[in-house]
Amino acid sequence: MDIIGALQVSLAQLVGPSAIFYALLAIGLNLHFGYAGLLNFGQIGFALLGGYGVGIMTITYQQPLWLGIIVGLAAAGLLALVLGIPTLRLRADYLAIVTIAASEILRLVFRSTASDGVTGSTNGLFGFADPFTRLSPFDSAKQYDFVGVKFYGDDLWAMVVGWSLVLVLCGLVYLLTHSPWGRVLKAVREDEDAARSLGKNVFVYKMQALVLGGMIGGLGGVFNALQTKSINPDFYSTAQTFFAFGALILGGAATVFGPVVGAMLFWFLLSIPDVLLRQAAAGPDPLIPMTEQQVGATRFVLLGILIAVLMIFRPQGLLGNKREVQLDAK
């Protein structure tokens, strides 16, 4: 088997656009779950609105790209408000149920034939990323080699922009969580009644965290739309939210860089068995008799086992503090 080739492919996934997208989703979830104790199982719904905000405004309504980005982020923030108003005064499971249902409803609405004139239905939208691509200093058709790890110019440009966004957001999260606002948010997470007794408006703090984290998820959708140059409703499935949660668990909740490290490791660890199993299953006399579908399922099984083992021996994740996870989400 080609171990070196497998490592090169996995290293490309470690820093590639997919890791950036899930890092953005996980940063938003970290504000929700890690710092505020909110269970949001519909983060991909915020990403859907971010991506479609760009596509609909630029393709359907022929508006500039920057306006589409603003509309996508505003739509994600509005969704957080709509979902938070009836649920944030209730127990955590109500928010979890509402968010996962809302994300699936949005996906089905955007892929329905009735919305074909606006969203493109199952065909999605494309052809809106040209203004973003034209800003690239890299040659779109050229492959750039970094110690055997290769990226096309467009992907390299998306990575430069994406990792810059991730670093800015990590700085923002650090400043917020080390401010009085962040300390109150942690107090709300650990004991709502105690925070109320000190005169803090628990509902407002939870709503602020939900909106901010949702807009960060929307930014992830914007990034994914610009990087892939297309939007398809079937991509925005519920599984994507749980991949982001897996990244958050790996890296460690309630930490600044945990979601980022977790997203990078998630795709690195998912890629290695995928490449090795495909090599072992290839050829007329395969070492392991598996179909492509079986390989695709097996890599998730192996990663799931790894996360389960991690939760047993280090439930706080790689960078997390064990005290931070000893709480009941509210």
PyMOL commands that set and color helices and strands:
alter all, ss='L'
color gray80, all
select helices_A, chain A and resi 3-15+17-35+43-60+65-87+92-111+113-119+121-123+130-134+153-177+180-190+192-197+202-228+233-235+238-251+258-281+292-313+322-325
alter helices_A, ss='H'
color red, helices_A
select strands_A, chain A and resi 125-126+143-146+149-152+230-231
alter strands_A, ss='S'
color yellow, strands_A
deselect
rebuild
show_as cartoon
